[in-house]
Amino acid sequence: MTQPSANPLPIAQPEVIEVDTTTVACEGGDGGALGHPRVFLSLVKGGETECPYCDRIYKLKPGVVARH
């Protein structure tokens, strides 16, 4: 029986992308075969959102105001 590693692999943090618009499109990766279906995400509520496919986090740049 093997012992669990004392140093487990670190969990990668999601990529955070600062934007200056309240609607973004995410395709994961750089698009193409490694991506996911394009989804449009809104940052109007709270100025931040997470892609349901790839967990990327999109945040409004400091000073940008989310308007309805």
C-alpha positions as CSV (number, residue, x, y, z in Angstrom):
1,M,0.0,0.0,0.0
2,T,1.4,3.4,-0.9
3,Q,1.4,6.4,1.4
4,P,-0.3,9.6,0.3
5,S,2.2,12.3,-0.8
6,A,3.1,14.8,1.9
7,N,3.2,17.5,-0.9
8,P,0.0,17.2,-2.9
9,L,-0.1,19.0,-6.2
10,P,-1.3,22.6,-5.9
11,I,-4.7,23.4,-7.2
12,A,-4.5,25.9,-10.1
13,Q,-6.3,29.2,-9.5
14,P,-8.8,30.3,-12.1
15,E,-7.6,32.9,-14.6
16,V,-8.8,36.4,-13.8
17,I,-9.4,38.7,-16.7
18,E,-10.0,42.4,-16.2
19,V,-12.4,44.0,-18.8
20,D,-13.9,47.4,-19.5
21,T,-17.3,46.2,-20.8
22,T,-20.2,44.7,-18.9
23,T,-20.8,41.9,-21.4
24,V,-18.0,39.4,-22.4
25,A,-17.9,36.3,-24.6
26,C,-15.9,33.3,-23.4
27,E,-14.8,30.3,-25.5
28,G,-12.3,28.9,-23.1
29,G,-8.6,28.5,-23.9
30,D,-7.7,30.3,-27.1
31,G,-10.8,29.0,-28.9
32,G,-10.6,26.2,-31.4
33,A,-10.5,22.5,-30.4
34,L,-9.4,23.2,-26.8
35,G,-12.2,25.6,-26.0
36,H,-15.9,25.3,-25.2
37,P,-19.1,26.6,-26.7
38,R,-19.1,30.4,-26.8
39,V,-21.1,31.9,-23.9
40,F,-22.0,35.5,-23.3
41,L,-21.6,36.7,-19.7
42,S,-22.9,39.8,-17.9
43,L,-21.0,41.7,-15.3
44,V,-23.8,44.2,-14.6
45,K,-24.6,42.7,-11.2
46,G,-21.5,43.0,-8.9
47,G,-19.0,43.8,-11.7
48,E,-17.7,40.2,-11.7
49,T,-18.8,36.8,-13.2
50,E,-17.4,33.3,-13.6
51,C,-17.6,31.2,-16.8
52,P,-19.7,28.1,-16.1
53,Y,-17.5,26.0,-18.4
54,C,-13.9,27.0,-17.7
55,D,-14.1,28.9,-14.4
56,R,-12.4,32.0,-15.8
57,I,-13.3,35.0,-13.8
58,Y,-14.1,38.3,-15.5
59,K,-13.9,41.5,-13.5
60,L,-14.5,45.1,-14.4
61,K,-11.3,47.1,-14.4
62,P,-11.0,49.5,-11.5
63,G,-12.9,52.7,-12.2
64,V,-15.3,51.2,-14.7
65,V,-18.9,51.5,-13.6
66,A,-21.4,48.8,-14.5
67,R,-24.5,50.4,-15.9
68,H,-27.8,48.7,-16.5
